[in-house]
């Protein structure tokens, strides 16, 4: 019976490697494997993850519970891998901790290492630095013949150096892999570029960040457009004060990135209530980082810098409509609003303040002309967004 169990584990592992490399060969080899239908379902659940099919992946992995500690450990490990990728970090951590315990005596080192490195990445995503020190010590002693796992450990090291503020070491670790370009490098290229982008951003080397974005677009590995859009949108917002245009359809595979962007977008438009709505959604999964009243406890990153940029602005101002009505010149009314109003001025609200009329196409055109004439006379003081004007900071 023990030999039969070991053969099942060996067959499972061989099929897993085939699944990651060649699905056609995987299907041909499936009928010859000594596996139960539920064990096969674990592999098919992971295949759904590789195809980006979140719901199918979760359904298959959750429905294929095992009695054998090895297979149940692998199921939890792979479920944690998928949940981490799709941004469900709290659940990923729970499953990976179970996987670590169940796989501690596993005859297959591959899944023990995969579980440990994924747990490391979950702690990174949850911005929990303390557990990383012990895990990093363990990883420094790990040896593996699988290039995929080796590169995963390299990625963890680069992230560890980034989080401990040793950006030079992080870049050095990454640069070595860009020079070697080993057999599985393409699978990690986009992750390495994202880490390098983060290093350059922390060093305020924004031109290098732009180069990293171009490299990301050209990468051929497991890339996601949401990562690119998130980095590009916030970088240009921070470096160039560009307005934010955010669409849910661009972030179907990453709810957290979308919700972070919506927090920044609504704050940039002076709408704290809507920003709080998305802040509370973020806090549901990670309350240790997203504390009350926009108090972000994570590491310095694109989001934290953009958040501080918005929180430094004035969100409210005292505009008395009767005082405005007493001012005869429309340009003097605008000057009064600029002096006493918030830093972000909704176009519809400006029309109401200036003319006490409902916004329509005619009034919007009249507002554009007023702003143009005012700035021609007094110098540029407002920057236009989709539905608002933002006051420019006086240097």
C-alpha positions as a Markdown table, in Angstrom:
| # | Residue | x | y | z |
|---|---|---|---|---|
| 1 | Unk | 0.0 | 0.0 | 0.0 |
| 2 | Unk | 2.8 | 2.4 | 0.8 |
| 3 | Unk | 4.5 | 1.8 | -2.6 |
| 4 | Unk | 1.1 | 2.5 | -4.2 |
| 5 | Unk | 0.8 | 5.7 | -2.3 |
| 6 | Unk | 4.3 | 6.8 | -3.3 |
| 7 | Unk | 3.5 | 6.0 | -7.0 |
| 8 | Unk | 0.4 | 8.2 | -6.8 |
| 9 | Unk | 2.5 | 11.1 | -5.4 |
| 10 | Unk | 5.1 | 10.6 | -8.1 |
| 11 | Unk | 2.5 | 10.4 | -10.8 |
| 12 | Unk | 0.8 | 13.6 | -9.5 |
| 13 | Unk | 4.0 | 15.5 | -9.4 |
| 14 | Unk | 5.0 | 14.4 | -13.0 |
| 15 | Unk | 1.5 | 15.5 | -14.2 |
| 16 | Unk | 1.8 | 18.8 | -12.4 |
| 17 | Unk | 5.1 | 19.6 | -14.2 |
| 18 | Unk | 3.6 | 18.6 | -17.5 |
| 19 | Unk | 0.5 | 20.7 | -16.8 |
| 20 | Unk | 2.7 | 23.8 | -16.3 |
| 21 | Unk | 4.7 | 23.2 | -19.5 |
| 22 | Unk | 2.6 | 21.3 | -22.0 |
| 23 | Unk | -1.2 | 20.8 | -21.6 |
| 24 | Unk | -1.5 | 18.5 | -24.6 |
| 25 | Unk | 1.1 | 16.1 | -23.2 |
| 26 | Unk | -0.6 | 16.4 | -19.8 |
| 27 | Unk | -4.0 | 15.2 | -21.2 |
| 28 | Unk | -2.3 | 12.3 | -23.0 |
| 29 | Unk | -0.6 | 11.1 | -19.9 |
| 30 | Unk | -3.6 | 11.6 | -17.6 |
| 31 | Unk | -5.2 | 8.2 | -18.3 |
| 32 | Unk | -2.0 | 6.3 | -17.4 |
| 33 | Unk | -1.6 | 7.9 | -13.9 |
| 34 | Unk | -2.5 | 6.2 | -10.7 |
| 35 | Unk | -4.8 | 9.0 | -9.4 |
| 36 | Unk | -8.3 | 9.3 | -8.1 |
| 37 | Unk | -10.8 | 11.6 | -9.8 |
| 38 | Unk | -10.6 | 14.1 | -6.9 |
| 39 | Unk | -6.8 | 14.2 | -7.2 |
| 40 | Unk | -7.1 | 14.9 | -10.9 |
| 41 | Unk | -9.6 | 17.7 | -10.0 |
| 42 | Unk | -6.8 | 19.4 | -8.0 |
| 43 | Unk | -4.7 | 19.5 | -11.2 |
| 44 | Unk | -7.6 | 20.7 | -13.3 |
| 45 | Unk | -8.3 | 23.4 | -10.7 |
| 46 | Unk | -4.7 | 24.6 | -11.0 |
| 47 | Unk | -5.0 | 24.6 | -14.8 |
| 48 | Unk | -8.0 | 27.0 | -14.5 |
| 49 | Unk | -5.7 | 29.2 | -12.4 |
| 50 | Unk | -3.1 | 29.2 | -15.2 |
| 51 | Unk | -5.8 | 30.2 | -17.7 |
| 52 | Unk | -7.0 | 33.0 | -15.4 |
| 53 | Unk | -10.4 | 31.4 | -14.7 |
| 54 | Unk | -10.8 | 32.4 | -11.1 |
| 55 | Unk | -14.2 | 31.0 | -10.3 |
| 56 | Unk | -13.6 | 27.6 | -12.0 |
| 57 | Unk | -10.2 | 27.4 | -10.2 |
| 58 | Unk | -11.6 | 28.1 | -6.8 |
| 59 | Unk | -14.6 | 25.7 | -7.3 |
| 60 | Unk | -12.4 | 22.8 | -8.3 |
| 61 | Unk | -9.8 | 23.3 | -5.6 |
| 62 | Unk | -12.4 | 23.8 | -2.9 |
| 63 | Unk | -14.4 | 20.7 | -3.9 |
| 64 | Unk | -11.4 | 18.3 | -4.0 |
| 65 | Unk | -10.7 | 17.8 | -0.3 |
| 66 | Unk | -8.3 | 14.9 | 0.4 |
| 67 | Unk | -7.8 | 12.4 | 3.3 |
| 68 | Unk | -4.1 | 11.9 | 2.4 |
| 69 | Unk | -1.9 | 14.6 | 4.1 |
| 70 | Unk | 0.2 | 15.1 | 1.0 |
| 71 | Unk | -2.6 | 15.6 | -1.4 |
| 72 | Unk | -4.5 | 17.8 | 1.0 |
| 73 | Unk | -1.4 | 19.8 | 1.6 |
| 74 | Unk | -0.9 | 20.3 | -2.1 |
| 75 | Unk | -4.5 | 21.3 | -2.5 |
| 76 | Unk | -4.2 | 24.0 | 0.2 |
| 77 | Unk | -0.8 | 25.1 | -1.3 |
| 78 | Unk | -2.3 | 25.5 | -4.9 |
| 79 | Unk | -5.4 | 27.2 | -3.5 |
| 80 | Unk | -3.1 | 29.6 | -1.7 |
| 81 | Unk | -1.1 | 30.3 | -4.8 |
| 82 | Unk | -4.4 | 31.1 | -6.7 |
| 83 | Unk | -5.8 | 33.3 | -3.9 |
| 84 | Unk | -2.6 | 35.2 | -3.6 |
| 85 | Unk | -2.6 | 36.0 | -7.3 |
| 86 | Unk | -6.2 | 37.1 | -7.3 |
| 87 | Unk | -5.7 | 39.4 | -4.3 |
| 88 | Unk | -7.4 | 37.3 | -1.6 |
| 89 | Unk | -4.4 | 37.5 | 0.7 |
| 90 | Unk | -6.0 | 36.7 | 4.0 |
| 91 | Unk | -7.5 | 33.5 | 2.7 |
| 92 | Unk | -4.3 | 32.6 | 0.9 |
| 93 | Unk | -2.4 | 32.9 | 4.2 |
| 94 | Unk | -4.8 | 30.6 | 6.0 |
| 95 | Unk | -4.5 | 27.9 | 3.3 |
| 96 | Unk | -0.7 | 28.2 | 3.0 |
| 97 | Unk | -0.2 | 27.8 | 6.7 |
| 98 | Unk | -2.3 | 24.6 | 6.6 |
| 99 | Unk | -0.3 | 23.5 | 3.5 |
| 100 | Unk | 3.0 | 24.1 | 5.3 |
| 101 | Unk | 2.0 | 21.9 | 8.2 |
| 102 | Unk | 0.6 | 19.1 | 6.0 |
| 103 | Unk | 3.6 | 19.1 | 3.6 |
| 104 | Unk | 6.3 | 19.2 | 6.4 |
| 105 | Unk | 7.0 | 15.5 | 5.9 |
| 106 | Unk | 6.3 | 15.4 | 2.1 |
| 107 | Unk | 8.5 | 13.3 | -0.1 |
| 108 | Unk | 8.3 | 15.9 | -2.8 |
| 109 | Unk | 10.3 | 19.0 | -1.9 |
| 110 | Unk | 8.8 | 21.0 | -4.8 |
| 111 | Unk | 5.5 | 21.7 | -3.1 |
| 112 | Unk | 7.2 | 22.5 | 0.3 |
| 113 | Unk | 9.3 | 25.2 | -1.4 |
| 114 | Unk | 6.3 | 26.5 | -3.5 |
| 115 | Unk | 4.2 | 26.7 | -0.4 |
| 116 | Unk | 6.9 | 28.5 | 1.6 |
| 117 | Unk | 7.8 | 31.0 | -1.2 |
| 118 | Unk | 4.1 | 31.8 | -1.8 |
| 119 | Unk | 3.5 | 32.3 | 1.9 |
| 120 | Unk | 6.5 | 34.8 | 1.7 |
| 121 | Unk | 4.8 | 36.6 | -1.1 |
| 122 | Unk | 1.5 | 36.8 | 0.8 |
| 123 | Unk | 3.3 | 38.4 | 3.7 |
| 124 | Unk | 4.8 | 40.9 | 1.3 |
| 125 | Unk | 1.4 | 41.7 | -0.2 |
| 126 | Unk | -0.1 | 42.1 | 3.3 |
| 127 | Unk | 2.9 | 44.4 | 4.2 |
| 128 | Unk | 3.9 | 42.2 | 7.1 |
| 129 | Unk | 7.6 | 42.5 | 7.5 |
| 130 | Unk | 8.3 | 40.6 | 10.7 |
| 131 | Unk | 7.5 | 37.0 | 9.4 |
| 132 | Unk | 9.7 | 37.6 | 6.4 |
| 133 | Unk | 13.0 | 37.6 | 8.4 |
| 134 | Unk | 12.6 | 33.9 | 9.5 |
| 135 | Unk | 11.3 | 32.8 | 6.1 |
| 136 | Unk | 14.2 | 34.6 | 4.3 |
| 137 | Unk | 16.7 | 32.7 | 6.6 |
| 138 | Unk | 15.0 | 29.4 | 5.6 |
| 139 | Unk | 15.1 | 30.3 | 1.9 |
| 140 | Unk | 18.8 | 31.1 | 2.0 |
| 141 | Unk | 19.4 | 27.5 | 2.8 |
| 142 | Unk | 17.1 | 26.1 | 0.1 |
| 143 | Unk | 18.5 | 24.3 | -2.9 |
| 144 | Unk | 16.4 | 23.2 | -5.8 |
| 145 | Unk | 17.0 | 21.7 | -9.3 |
| 146 | Unk | 13.9 | 23.3 | -10.7 |
| 147 | Unk | 14.6 | 26.7 | -12.3 |
| 148 | Unk | 11.0 | 27.9 | -11.6 |
| 149 | Unk | 11.5 | 27.4 | -7.9 |
| 150 | Unk | 15.0 | 28.9 | -8.0 |
| 151 | Unk | 13.6 | 32.0 | -9.7 |
| 152 | Unk | 10.8 | 32.2 | -7.2 |
| 153 | Unk | 13.4 | 32.3 | -4.4 |
| 154 | Unk | 15.3 | 35.0 | -6.3 |
| 155 | Unk | 12.0 | 37.1 | -6.5 |
| 156 | Unk | 11.5 | 36.7 | -2.8 |
| 157 | Unk | 15.1 | 37.9 | -2.1 |
| 158 | Unk | 14.6 | 40.9 | -4.3 |
| 159 | Unk | 11.4 | 41.8 | -2.5 |
| 160 | Unk | 13.0 | 41.3 | 0.9 |
| 161 | Unk | 15.8 | 43.7 | 0.1 |
| 162 | Unk | 13.3 | 46.2 | -1.3 |
| 163 | Unk | 11.1 | 46.0 | 1.9 |
| 164 | Unk | 14.2 | 46.4 | 4.1 |
| 165 | Unk | 15.3 | 49.4 | 2.1 |
| 166 | Unk | 18.4 | 47.8 | 0.5 |
| 167 | Unk | 17.5 | 48.9 | -3.0 |
| 168 | Unk | 21.0 | 48.3 | -4.4 |
| 169 | Unk | 21.0 | 44.6 | -3.3 |
| 170 | Unk | 17.5 | 44.2 | -4.7 |
| 171 | Unk | 18.6 | 45.6 | -8.1 |
| 172 | Unk | 21.8 | 43.5 | -8.1 |
| 173 | Unk | 19.9 | 40.3 | -7.5 |
| 174 | Unk | 17.5 | 41.2 | -10.4 |
| 175 | Unk | 20.2 | 42.3 | -12.8 |
| 176 | Unk | 22.0 | 39.0 | -12.5 |
| 177 | Unk | 18.8 | 37.2 | -13.7 |
| 178 | Unk | 18.3 | 39.6 | -16.6 |
| 179 | Unk | 21.8 | 38.8 | -17.7 |
| 180 | Unk | 21.5 | 35.0 | -17.3 |
| 181 | Unk | 18.0 | 34.7 | -18.8 |
| 182 | Unk | 17.6 | 31.0 | -17.7 |
| 183 | Unk | 15.1 | 28.6 | -19.0 |
| 184 | Unk | 12.1 | 29.9 | -17.0 |
| 185 | Unk | 13.1 | 33.5 | -17.0 |
| 186 | Unk | 10.2 | 34.6 | -19.2 |
| 187 | Unk | 7.8 | 33.4 | -16.6 |
| 188 | Unk | 9.3 | 35.8 | -14.1 |
| 189 | Unk | 10.3 | 38.7 | -16.3 |
| 190 | Unk | 7.2 | 40.9 | -15.5 |
| 191 | Unk | 7.5 | 40.3 | -11.8 |
| 192 | Unk | 11.2 | 41.3 | -11.8 |
| 193 | Unk | 10.3 | 44.4 | -13.8 |
| 194 | Unk | 7.6 | 45.3 | -11.3 |
| 195 | Unk | 10.1 | 45.0 | -8.4 |
| 196 | Unk | 12.7 | 47.0 | -10.3 |
| 197 | Unk | 10.1 | 49.6 | -11.0 |
| 198 | Unk | 9.4 | 49.8 | -7.3 |
| 199 | Unk | 13.1 | 50.2 | -6.5 |
| 200 | Unk | 13.4 | 53.0 | -9.0 |
| 201 | Unk | 10.2 | 54.7 | -7.7 |
| 202 | Unk | 11.4 | 54.6 | -4.1 |
| 203 | Unk | 14.7 | 56.2 | -5.3 |
| 204 | Unk | 12.5 | 58.8 | -7.1 |
| 205 | Unk | 14.1 | 57.8 | -10.4 |
| 206 | Unk | 11.0 | 58.4 | -12.5 |
| 207 | Unk | 12.7 | 58.3 | -15.9 |
| 208 | Unk | 13.9 | 54.8 | -15.1 |
| 209 | Unk | 10.3 | 54.0 | -14.0 |
| 210 | Unk | 9.1 | 55.0 | -17.4 |
| 211 | Unk | 11.7 | 52.7 | -19.0 |
| 212 | Unk | 10.5 | 49.8 | -16.8 |
| 213 | Unk | 6.9 | 50.4 | -18.0 |
| 214 | Unk | 8.1 | 50.1 | -21.6 |
| 215 | Unk | 10.0 | 46.9 | -20.7 |
| 216 | Unk | 6.9 | 45.5 | -19.0 |
| 217 | Unk | 4.8 | 46.1 | -22.2 |
| 218 | Unk | 7.4 | 44.2 | -24.2 |
| 219 | Unk | 7.6 | 41.2 | -21.7 |
| 220 | Unk | 6.4 | 37.9 | -23.0 |
| 221 | Unk | 5.7 | 36.1 | -19.8 |
| 222 | Unk | 2.6 | 35.9 | -17.6 |
| 223 | Unk | 1.8 | 39.6 | -17.7 |
| 224 | Unk | -1.4 | 41.4 | -16.7 |
| 225 | Unk | -2.6 | 44.6 | -18.2 |
| 226 | Unk | -4.0 | 45.8 | -14.8 |
| 227 | Unk | -0.5 | 45.9 | -13.3 |
| 228 | Unk | 0.7 | 48.1 | -16.2 |
| 229 | Unk | -2.4 | 50.4 | -16.0 |
| 230 | Unk | -2.0 | 50.8 | -12.2 |
| 231 | Unk | 1.7 | 51.7 | -12.4 |
| 232 | Unk | 1.3 | 54.0 | -15.4 |
| 233 | Unk | -1.8 | 55.8 | -14.0 |
| 234 | Unk | -0.3 | 56.5 | -10.5 |
| 235 | Unk | 3.2 | 57.3 | -11.8 |
| 236 | Unk | 1.9 | 60.0 | -14.1 |
| 237 | Unk | -0.4 | 61.3 | -11.4 |
| 238 | Unk | 2.4 | 61.6 | -8.9 |
| 239 | Unk | 5.1 | 62.9 | -11.3 |
| 240 | Unk | 3.0 | 65.0 | -13.6 |
| 241 | Unk | -0.2 | 65.7 | -11.6 |
| 242 | Unk | -2.2 | 64.0 | -14.4 |
| 243 | Unk | -5.9 | 63.4 | -13.7 |
| 244 | Unk | -7.0 | 59.8 | -13.1 |
| 245 | Unk | -9.2 | 57.9 | -15.5 |
| 246 | Unk | -10.1 | 54.6 | -14.0 |
| 247 | Unk | -12.4 | 51.9 | -15.5 |
| 248 | Unk | -13.5 | 48.8 | -13.6 |
| 249 | Unk | -13.2 | 46.6 | -16.8 |
| 250 | Unk | -9.4 | 47.3 | -16.8 |
| 251 | Unk | -9.0 | 45.6 | -13.4 |
| 252 | Unk | -11.3 | 42.5 | -13.6 |
| 253 | Unk | -8.4 | 40.4 | -12.3 |
| 254 | Unk | -7.3 | 42.7 | -9.4 |
| 255 | Unk | -10.0 | 44.2 | -7.1 |
| 256 | Unk | -7.4 | 45.7 | -4.8 |
| 257 | Unk | -5.6 | 47.7 | -7.5 |
| 258 | Unk | -9.0 | 49.0 | -8.7 |
| 259 | Unk | -10.1 | 50.0 | -5.2 |
| 260 | Unk | -6.8 | 51.7 | -4.4 |
| 261 | Unk | -7.1 | 53.7 | -7.6 |
| 262 | Unk | -10.7 | 54.7 | -6.8 |
| 263 | Unk | -9.6 | 56.0 | -3.4 |
| 264 | Unk | -7.0 | 58.2 | -5.0 |
| 265 | Unk | -9.4 | 59.2 | -7.8 |
| 266 | Unk | -12.2 | 60.3 | -5.5 |
| 267 | Unk | -9.8 | 62.1 | -3.2 |
| 268 | Unk | -8.4 | 63.9 | -6.2 |
| 269 | Unk | -11.9 | 65.1 | -7.0 |
| 270 | Unk | -12.6 | 66.2 | -3.5 |
| 271 | Unk | -15.1 | 63.4 | -2.8 |
| 272 | Unk | -14.1 | 62.0 | 0.6 |
| 273 | Unk | -17.3 | 60.0 | 1.1 |
| 274 | Unk | -16.8 | 58.0 | -2.1 |
| 275 | Unk | -13.1 | 57.6 | -1.3 |
| 276 | Unk | -14.1 | 56.2 | 2.1 |
| 277 | Unk | -16.4 | 53.7 | 0.5 |
| 278 | Unk | -13.5 | 52.1 | -1.4 |
| 279 | Unk | -11.2 | 52.5 | 1.6 |
| 280 | Unk | -13.6 | 50.4 | 3.7 |
| 281 | Unk | -13.6 | 47.7 | 0.9 |
| 282 | Unk | -9.8 | 47.6 | 1.1 |
| 283 | Unk | -9.9 | 47.4 | 4.9 |
| 284 | Unk | -12.2 | 44.3 | 4.9 |
| 285 | Unk | -9.4 | 42.2 | 3.6 |
| 286 | Unk | -6.5 | 44.0 | 5.3 |
| 287 | Unk | -7.5 | 46.1 | 8.3 |
| 288 | Unk | -4.0 | 46.1 | 9.7 |
| 289 | Unk | -2.9 | 48.3 | 6.7 |
| 290 | Unk | -6.0 | 50.3 | 5.9 |
| 291 | Unk | -6.8 | 51.9 | 9.3 |
| 292 | Unk | -9.5 | 54.5 | 10.0 |
| 293 | Unk | -9.5 | 57.9 | 8.3 |
| 294 | Unk | -7.2 | 57.0 | 5.4 |
| 295 | Unk | -4.4 | 56.0 | 7.8 |
| 296 | Unk | -2.2 | 53.7 | 5.6 |
| 297 | Unk | 0.2 | 51.5 | 7.6 |
| 298 | Unk | 1.9 | 49.8 | 4.7 |
| 299 | Unk | 5.4 | 50.4 | 3.2 |
| 300 | Unk | 6.1 | 53.4 | 1.0 |
| 301 | Unk | 4.8 | 52.6 | -2.5 |
| 302 | Unk | 2.9 | 54.2 | -5.4 |
| 303 | Unk | -0.3 | 54.1 | -3.5 |
| 304 | Unk | 1.0 | 55.6 | -0.3 |
| 305 | Unk | 2.7 | 58.5 | -2.1 |
| 306 | Unk | -0.4 | 59.2 | -4.1 |
| 307 | Unk | -2.5 | 59.0 | -1.0 |
| 308 | Unk | -0.4 | 61.5 | 0.9 |
| 309 | Unk | -0.4 | 63.8 | -2.2 |
| 310 | Unk | -4.2 | 63.9 | -2.0 |
| 311 | Unk | -4.6 | 64.1 | 1.8 |
| 312 | Unk | -2.5 | 67.3 | 1.7 |
| 313 | Unk | -5.1 | 69.2 | -0.2 |
| 314 | Unk | -8.0 | 71.2 | 1.2 |
| 315 | Unk | -11.2 | 69.3 | 0.8 |
| 316 | Unk | -13.7 | 71.8 | 2.0 |
| 317 | Unk | -14.1 | 75.6 | 2.0 |
| 318 | Unk | -16.6 | 78.1 | 3.1 |
| 319 | Unk | -18.5 | 79.6 | 0.1 |
| 320 | Unk | -21.4 | 81.8 | 1.1 |
| 321 | Unk | -23.9 | 82.0 | -1.8 |
| 322 | Unk | -25.3 | 85.4 | -0.6 |
| 323 | Unk | -21.7 | 86.8 | -0.6 |
| 324 | Unk | -21.2 | 85.6 | -4.1 |
| 325 | Unk | -24.5 | 87.1 | -5.3 |
| 326 | Unk | -23.3 | 90.5 | -3.9 |
| 327 | Unk | -20.2 | 90.4 | -6.1 |
| 328 | Unk | -21.1 | 91.9 | -9.5 |
| 329 | Unk | -18.1 | 90.9 | -11.6 |
| 330 | Unk | -18.1 | 87.2 | -12.7 |
| 331 | Unk | -14.3 | 87.2 | -12.7 |
| 332 | Unk | -14.3 | 88.6 | -9.1 |
| 333 | Unk | -16.8 | 85.8 | -8.1 |
| 334 | Unk | -14.4 | 83.2 | -9.5 |
| 335 | Unk | -11.5 | 84.9 | -7.6 |
| 336 | Unk | -13.5 | 84.6 | -4.4 |
| 337 | Unk | -14.1 | 80.9 | -5.0 |
| 338 | Unk | -10.5 | 80.3 | -5.7 |
| 339 | Unk | -9.5 | 82.1 | -2.5 |
| 340 | Unk | -12.0 | 80.4 | -0.2 |
| 341 | Unk | -13.1 | 77.2 | -1.9 |
| 342 | Unk | -11.6 | 73.7 | -1.8 |
| 343 | Unk | -8.6 | 72.7 | -3.8 |
| 344 | Unk | -10.7 | 70.6 | -6.1 |
| 345 | Unk | -13.7 | 72.4 | -7.7 |
| 346 | Unk | -16.4 | 70.3 | -9.3 |
| 347 | Unk | -17.5 | 71.9 | -12.6 |
| 348 | Unk | -21.2 | 71.5 | -11.9 |
| 349 | Unk | -20.7 | 73.1 | -8.5 |
| 350 | Unk | -18.8 | 76.0 | -10.0 |
| 351 | Unk | -21.7 | 76.7 | -12.4 |
| 352 | Unk | -24.1 | 76.7 | -9.4 |
| 353 | Unk | -21.9 | 79.1 | -7.5 |
| 354 | Unk | -21.2 | 81.4 | -10.3 |
| 355 | Unk | -24.6 | 81.7 | -12.0 |
| 356 | Unk | -26.9 | 79.9 | -9.6 |
| 357 | Unk | -28.1 | 77.8 | -12.6 |
| 358 | Unk | -28.2 | 74.1 | -13.3 |
| 359 | Unk | -25.3 | 72.7 | -15.4 |
| 360 | Unk | -26.0 | 72.2 | -19.1 |
| 361 | Unk | -23.9 | 72.2 | -22.3 |
| 362 | Unk | -24.3 | 76.0 | -22.6 |
| 363 | Unk | -23.2 | 76.7 | -19.1 |
| 364 | Unk | -20.3 | 74.3 | -19.4 |
| 365 | Unk | -19.1 | 76.1 | -22.5 |
| 366 | Unk | -19.5 | 79.4 | -20.6 |
| 367 | Unk | -17.5 | 78.1 | -17.7 |
| 368 | Unk | -14.7 | 77.0 | -20.0 |
| 369 | Unk | -14.5 | 80.5 | -21.6 |
| 370 | Unk | -14.5 | 82.1 | -18.1 |
| 371 | Unk | -11.7 | 80.0 | -16.9 |
| 372 | Unk | -9.7 | 80.6 | -20.1 |
| 373 | Unk | -10.2 | 84.4 | -19.9 |
| 374 | Unk | -9.4 | 84.4 | -16.2 |
| 375 | Unk | -6.1 | 82.5 | -16.6 |
| 376 | Unk | -5.2 | 84.6 | -19.6 |
| 377 | Unk | -5.4 | 87.6 | -17.3 |
| 378 | Unk | -4.0 | 86.2 | -14.0 |
| 379 | Unk | -1.8 | 83.3 | -15.1 |
| 380 | Unk | -2.5 | 79.6 | -15.0 |
| 381 | Unk | -4.0 | 78.7 | -11.7 |
| 382 | Unk | -6.3 | 75.7 | -12.5 |
| 383 | Unk | -5.8 | 72.4 | -14.2 |
| 384 | Unk | -8.8 | 70.7 | -15.9 |
| 385 | Unk | -9.9 | 67.2 | -15.2 |
| 386 | Unk | -12.9 | 65.2 | -16.5 |
| 387 | Unk | -15.5 | 66.8 | -14.2 |
| 388 | Unk | -13.5 | 69.2 | -12.1 |
| 389 | Unk | -10.8 | 71.8 | -11.9 |
| 390 | Unk | -7.8 | 71.5 | -9.5 |
| 391 | Unk | -6.0 | 74.5 | -8.1 |
| 392 | Unk | -2.4 | 74.5 | -9.0 |
| 393 | Unk | 0.0 | 74.8 | -6.1 |
| 394 | Unk | 1.8 | 78.2 | -5.9 |
| 395 | Unk | 5.6 | 77.6 | -5.6 |
